[in-house]
Amino acid sequence: MAIKFQYNKTSLTELGKQLKVRQRALPTLQNKESALRLEVRKAKADSERLLTELEAALASYDYLAALWNEFEPGLIAITDVDLYTKKVAGVKTPALGEIHYEIRPFNAFTKPAWYADGIAILKELSRLGIESEVYKEKARILDWQRKKTTQKVNLYEKVQIPGYQEAIRKIKRYMEDEENLSKASSKIVKNRHQEEEEASEL
């Protein structure tokens, strides 16, 4: 990315301002990048932990496998999942609120006694699965933002800051050369005038 500039003081001032903005923003961006990296790791770990808990819970209920054949499908259903937004390192991410279930009425006298426990088990299993998915989505959003932040850090660090510094150096060098040429030419003009005055006096 070539930085456009002109060889004058206005351009020099403008480039100086742009350079300062980027130099001030760079540490903040670097901090954000490392914070996002840490949060991505945390969200992925939470998602994996919940999946492991879900698998462990499913395995612990294996002994009930025969009983599930008696369980009425559609007795419990998820009607809604409340999600809210939580800011993490300045990025909006999803967080799990409440899970709303609809439990069809059943006769506790005619149905097996474990139906109430079965409903509690299904609620717990569904919560683990949903929460794991929320953390997975949170990790995806944070990772995407981290990549964007990394790109910006690299752009500032490797392209724009060195580019502005080089442009400022070129302008300063050009202006110094102009000043030296101007001094040299005025000295030559002065010497000529002196020589002409001396010649006219003779």
N, C-alpha and C positions, 0 to 999 in steps of 0.2 A: 504494500500500500504506500504509494508515493505521496508525500505531504506537499501540498501546493503552497508556495509562498512567493513573495516578491522581495527584491533586495532593497528594503527600506525600513525605517524605524517603526512604522505602523505594523508591518508584518512581523517584525521582531518582537514587539510588545504582545501582539496577539498569540504568537507561537509560545512565548514565555508563559502567558496565562493558561493556554491549553496544556502545556507541560506540567505546570503546578497542579492543575486539576487532576491529571492522571497520576502524578506522584503522590498526591494526598489520598486518592481513591484506592490505590494499589494495596496498601496494608489492610484496609477494610475488606477488600475483595478476597485477599489471601486468607484472612480470618474466617470469612464466610465460607470459603471453599473447604477449609479444614473442619469447620463446625458441621457442614453438610455431610462431609465424608464420614464423620463420626456418627451422625444421626442415621445415615443410610445403613451403616453397620449394625446399629442398635435395632432399627426397624426390621432388618432381615433376620437378626437373631431372635427377636420377639416372635416373628412369624413362624420361624422354624421351631421355637420352643412350644408354641401353641399347637403346631401340627403334631409334634412329638407327644404332647399331652393328650391330644385327640386320639392318636393311635394307641396310646397306653390305656385310655379310657375305653376305647372299643375292645381292646384285648381283655380288659378286666370284666367286660360284660359278655364275653364269649360263652360263659356257662349258662347264660339266659337265652342262647340262640333258639332253642326249641320253643321257648315261651313266646318269642316274637311272632311266631306263626299264628298265635291266638289274638295278637294285638290288632285292633281295628285300624286299617290304614285310613288316613284322613281324620283321625280323632283329634290330632293336633296339627295346626298349620301356622306358618309365620305370616302375619298380615302386613307387618311393616318393620323396618329397621331404621332407627333414628341415628343419623350421622351428624356430627357437628364439625366445624372447621377449627383447627388448632394451628397456630403459627409456630413453626420450628425454624429457627435461624432465618426469620423473615419470609418463610415460604408457607403458604396455606396448604395444610395437609388434612386428610380425613381422620376423624376419631370416632370410635363407636360409642353411641349413647345407649338407648334402651332398645331391646328387641321385643316387639309386640307379637303375642301368640293368640291364636283363636283356638279354644278347646271346646269341642262339641260336647254337649252334656251327655253323660252316660249314667246308667243306673249302677250305683256302687254295690247293690245287693246281688244283681244278676251277673255282673262282670267280675273277672278275677280280682282278687285283693291287691295284686301287684300293679294294676293299671295306673294308680296314682304315682307309684315309684317309676313306672315306665315313662310317664309324661315328664317327670323331673329329670330322668336320664336323658331323654331326647332334647329337652331344653338345654341341658349342660353341653351335650355333644354339638348341638347346632351353634351355641354361643362360641365354643372353641373354634369351630370351622369358620364362622363369620368373622370373628376377631382376627384370626390368622389372615384371612383375605384382606381385611382392612389394613393390617400392618404391611402386607405385600404391596398393596396399592400405595401406601405411604412411602415405602422404600423406593418404588418406581418413580414417584413424583419427585422425591428428594434427589434421587440419582440423576434424573433429567436436569434438574436445576443445578446440581453440582457440575455436570458436564458443561452447561452454559457458562457457569461462573469460571470454570477452568479455562474455557476458551477466551473469556474476557481478560483473565489474569495473563494468559499467554500473549494476547493481543497487546495489552498495555506493556508488559514486561519485555517482550522480544521484538515488537514491531513499533508501536507508537512512541513510547518514551525514547528509545534510541533514535527513532526517525526525527522527532522534534529536536532532540539534542544536536543531531547532525545538521539539521536545517538552521538552527540558531548559530551554530559554529560557522557555517557557510556565510550567513548574512553578516555576522560580526567581522569575519575575515574580509569579505567584500567591502564593507564600510571602512575598515582600517586601510585597505588598499586605496580606496577612493580618497580618503583623507590624506594619505601619504602622497598620492598623485597630485592632489589639489595643492598641498604644501610645496611639492617639488615644482609644479608649474608656476605657482605664484613667485617662488624664488627665482625661477628662470626669467619670468616677466620683469621682476624687480631688478635683476642683474642687467637685463637688456636696457631697461630705462636708464640705469646708472651709466652704462656704457655709452648710450646715446647722448646723455647729458654731458659726459666727459668729452665726447667727440665734438659736440656743438660748442663747448667752451674753447676748444683749440681752434 
